[in-house]
Amino acid sequence: MHSSAALQLVNSSPDRDLAAAEIAATTFLRALGISLDSEGLRGTPGRMARGYAELFTARTFDLTTFPNEEGYDELVISCNLPIRSVCEHLVRAGQLLGWGVPATGVLVETLLDRGADGDVAEAEAAITRLAEAPADEDLVIREIWLLRLRALLAGAHGDHVAYAHFRDRYRDMATTLGFEGHIAWAEAMP
């Protein structure tokens, strides 16, 4: 018999020592040869500690059940979810650090590559949504993606000056942070 009551799973919040995590992040970054002396990088260990604490904290969610008169015993998987829906859900759910940033990047690049009617406007709206989503100040991963996406958007608009401006800032940030994937992407941008 089907019950309309949903089972709610709540992840208990473990005791966290963010101060110890920040010290560990500092040690980790220094071991990689990253200097934390510059103004922009001083707060990075704290942001890393808070970010990983958020990333590893499961959100409360409701399990729902459905009538199963046919007696199915296999998992139902939803396929072909529109990526724009996934991105909107991730941003609304506050999962920016985990998956919302790169998912929005995939959406924007896909829209700009396709170039159908309305795609540029939709890409611009996705970039704005990402930029305005609540997050810790100076969320570096969001900022580097925004620079890349804004450069690509400027290119799609044919604005060569804005494209060069965002591309150069993107290259500088990728190099400063030592993000090898972003460095390679930035170098591939004409």
N, C-alpha and C positions, 0 to 999 in steps of 0.2 A: 504494500500500500504506500502511496506517495504521501509524504508529509510536506506541508508548505513551509515548515520551519527550516531555516538554513543553519548549517553548522558553521560557527565562526571560529577561525583559527587566529589566535593572538600569539605573536612571538614574544616571549618574555624578554625583557631588556636586560642583558647581562651587565654586570658591573664593568664599567669601562674606565680605564685610566688614560685620559687624553693627554695628560702631561707626559706620561711615559711614552705614549705613541709619538708625540711630537719630538721627544729626544731621540727615539729610534729613527724617525724620519730624517732628522738632522744628520745622524750618523750615517744613514743609508745614502743620502745625497752627497755628503762629503766623501764617502767611500767611492762614489762614482766620479769624484773630481769636480763636483758642481759647487762653485763658490756661492755662498748665501750672503755675501757682503753687499750686493747691490740692493738699492731701495725696493725694486720690484720682486726680489726673491726672498727677502727677509722673512716674510710671513708664510712662505711656502710650506715649511714643515707643519705648521699649525693647520693650514688648509688641507694638507695631505691627511693628517690625523682625523680631522673632522669629516673629510670626504670619504675616507675608508670606513669610518664609523657609520656613516650614512649608507654607504654601499653595502655593508654587511649586516644591515638591520632590515629584516624582512618586515614588510608592511602587513598590517592586519587585513585579512580578506575573508570573504564569505564563500564557503563551498555551497553550491546549490545542487539539488538533485532534481531529476526529471522523471516523469512516469516511465516505467519500463515494462509495460505489459507484454512486450514481445520477448523479454528475457535476454536481451543483448548482454554480452559479457566482454566487450571490447571497448577500448578507449576511443572516445570521439575526439577528433582533432579538427579544428577549424583551419581551413586552407584558404589561400588567396585573399588574405586580409589586405586591404589597401594600406600602403605604407604611410599615407597621410594620416589615417586613423590611428595607426600605431604611434606615430610621432605625437599627435595631439594627446593621446592617452598618457604617454610617458611624461610629457611636460606637465599635464594637469595633475598627474600622480606624484609630482615632485621627484621623478627619477631622472633628472637631468644628468647628474654625474654618471649614473650607471650606463644608460643607453640612449637617452633623449638627444644628446649632442650628436653622436655619430649617426643615429637614425635620421635626424633632421638633415645632416650633411648628405646622406644618401638620397633622401627625398629631393633636396634642392638640386643636386647635381643631375639626378635623373630627369627632373622637370626641365632644367636648362638644356640638357642634351637632346631631349625629345623635341622641345621647341614648338609644341602645338599651341593653338589659340588658348590664351589664358594661363599657360604654364609659367611664363615669366612673372606674372602678377601673383600666382600661387606660390612661387619660389620666394618672392619678396615678402609675402605674408608669413611664410614659414620662418624666414630669417628674423623678421620682426618679433614673432612669437617667441623664438629662442632667445633673442636679445632681452626681451622683457620678462621672461620667466624668472620667478624668485630663485635666488641661489646666493651662496656666500659671496661676499665681495671678492673681486679679482679671481674668479674661477678661471684659472689659466686655460684649461682645456676648452671651455666655452669660448674664451676670447680668441684663441688661435683658430678655432673653426670658424668663428664669425668673420675674422679677417679674410680667410680663404673664400668663404661663401660670398662675402661682399665684393671681393675682387671678381669672382665669376659672374655675379649679378651685374656689376658695372660693365663687364665685357659683353654680356648679353644685351645690355642697353646701348652698346656702342660707345660708351663713355671711356675713352682711352686714358684720359687724365686720372679719373677715379680708379680705373683698373690698375694703373701703374702705382698709384698711391697705396692701395690696399695690398697689392701683390708685394711691394717692397716692405711694407710693415709686416706682412705675413712671413716673408723670408727672414727678416731680422729677428722676429720673435721665435721662429722655429730654430734658427741658429743659436740664439741666446739660450734657449731652453734645452738644446741638444736633442730635440725630438726628431729622430732619424727619418721616420716615415713622412712627417711634415716637411722636413728639409728636402727630401727627394721630390715631393709633390710641388713644393715652392720652386725648386730649380727647374721643374718641367714646365712651369708657367712662363710663356714668352713675354 
